[in-house]
Amino acid sequence: CCLPNSFTEAMKSQPKLEGWDCHWTYYSGLAISAVGTLFVTSSFLALGFTGTFLGDYFGILMEEKVTSFPFSILDNPMYWGSTAIYLGWSLMHASPAGLLLTAVVAISYTIAVLYEGPFTEEIYRRKQKGVKSK
């Protein structure tokens, strides 16, 4: 998972939080980024290419909703893993601008989940209902 260049450039062009520009914050950010990368990568592996890139919106469904790791740990692990990567990167660079942009990302994902979550539940409910009636 790679961060957009615009995110990195926004952080670099803004002042750092000097009190956070230390080893402890850097390594905390690195750990948070590593966990985020684990969630994003394992989500992709669990969903595959089609499941990752909106296959359900085009009627290309998995046999059933994926509930194995990382989905067994948290809902929407790709979104929250990505958010963790942004947060970790912001901490690694002691960037208040990065923290603000991370908050924007988290809010955007939260809004997306409000729409996507019920949609996903409904399409798999319908699929399961269709399988049972056959």
C-alpha positions in Angstrom: 0.0 0.0 0.0 1.5 3.3 -1.0 0.6 6.7 0.2 -0.3 9.3 -2.4 2.6 11.7 -3.2 0.3 14.6 -2.4 -0.1 13.4 1.2 3.7 13.2 1.7 4.3 16.5 0.0 1.7 18.2 2.2 3.4 16.8 5.3 6.9 17.9 4.1 5.8 21.4 3.3 4.3 22.0 6.8 6.1 22.4 10.1 6.7 19.5 12.4 5.6 19.0 16.0 9.0 19.3 17.5 8.0 17.5 20.7 7.0 14.5 18.6 10.1 14.5 16.4 11.8 11.7 18.5 12.5 8.0 18.3 9.5 7.0 20.4 7.0 8.7 18.1 8.8 7.5 15.0 8.8 3.8 16.1 5.2 4.1 17.3 4.3 5.3 13.9 6.3 2.6 12.2 4.4 -0.1 14.3 1.0 1.5 13.5 1.9 1.5 9.8 3.1 -2.1 10.0 -0.3 -3.2 11.5 -2.1 -1.1 8.9 -0.1 -2.8 6.1 -0.9 -6.2 7.6 -4.6 -5.4 7.5 -4.6 -4.0 4.0 -2.5 -6.8 2.6 -4.4 -9.6 4.3 -7.7 -8.0 3.2 -6.5 -8.1 -0.4 -5.4 -11.7 -0.1 -8.8 -12.7 1.5 -10.9 -10.8 -1.1 -8.7 -11.3 -4.2 -8.6 -8.8 -7.0 -12.3 -8.9 -7.8 -13.5 -8.7 -4.3 -11.1 -5.8 -3.6 -12.0 -3.7 -6.6 -15.8 -3.4 -6.2 -16.8 -6.7 -7.8 -19.9 -6.8 -5.6 -21.1 -3.5 -7.1 -21.1 -5.2 -10.5 -22.7 -8.4 -9.4 -19.5 -10.4 -9.1 -19.9 -11.9 -5.6 -17.8 -14.2 -3.5 -19.4 -17.5 -2.6 -20.2 -15.9 0.7 -19.2 -12.8 2.7 -15.6 -13.1 3.8 -15.4 -13.5 7.6 -11.8 -14.9 7.9 -8.8 -12.9 9.1 -8.6 -9.9 9.0 -12.4 -9.6 8.8 -12.7 -11.7 11.9 -10.8 -9.0 13.8 -12.6 -5.9 12.6 -15.1 -4.7 10.0 -13.6 -3.0 6.9 -10.0 -3.8 7.6 -8.8 -2.4 4.3 -10.2 1.0 5.2 -8.9 1.0 8.8 -5.6 -0.5 7.8 -5.2 2.3 5.2 -6.1 4.9 7.9 -3.5 3.3 10.2 -0.9 3.7 7.5 -1.7 7.4 7.2 -1.6 7.8 10.9 1.7 5.9 11.3 3.3 7.9 8.5 2.1 11.2 10.1 3.6 10.1 13.4 6.8 9.0 11.8 7.1 12.5 10.3 5.8 14.4 13.4 3.3 16.1 11.1 0.3 18.0 12.3 -0.8 18.4 8.7 -0.5 14.6 8.3 -2.7 14.1 11.4 -5.3 16.5 10.1 -5.3 14.7 6.7 -5.5 11.3 8.4 -8.6 12.6 10.2 -10.1 13.6 6.8 -9.4 10.1 5.5 -11.0 8.5 8.6 -14.1 10.6 8.3 -14.3 9.8 4.6 -14.1 6.1 5.3 -16.6 6.4 8.0 -19.1 7.9 5.6 -18.3 5.3 3.0 -18.9 2.5 5.5 -22.3 4.0 6.4 -23.4 3.4 2.8 -21.3 0.4 1.8 -21.9 -1.7 5.0 -25.7 -2.0 4.6 -25.3 -2.5 0.8 -22.9 -5.4 1.3 -25.0 -7.0 4.0 -28.1 -6.8 1.7 -26.5 -8.3 -1.4 -25.1 -11.2 0.6 -28.5 -11.7 2.4 -30.2 -11.8 -1.0 -27.6 -14.2 -2.4 -28.0 -16.5 0.6 -31.8 -16.3 0.3 -31.6 -17.2 -3.4 -29.4 -20.2 -2.6 -31.7 -21.5 0.1 -34.8 -21.2 -2.2 -33.2 -23.3 -5.0 
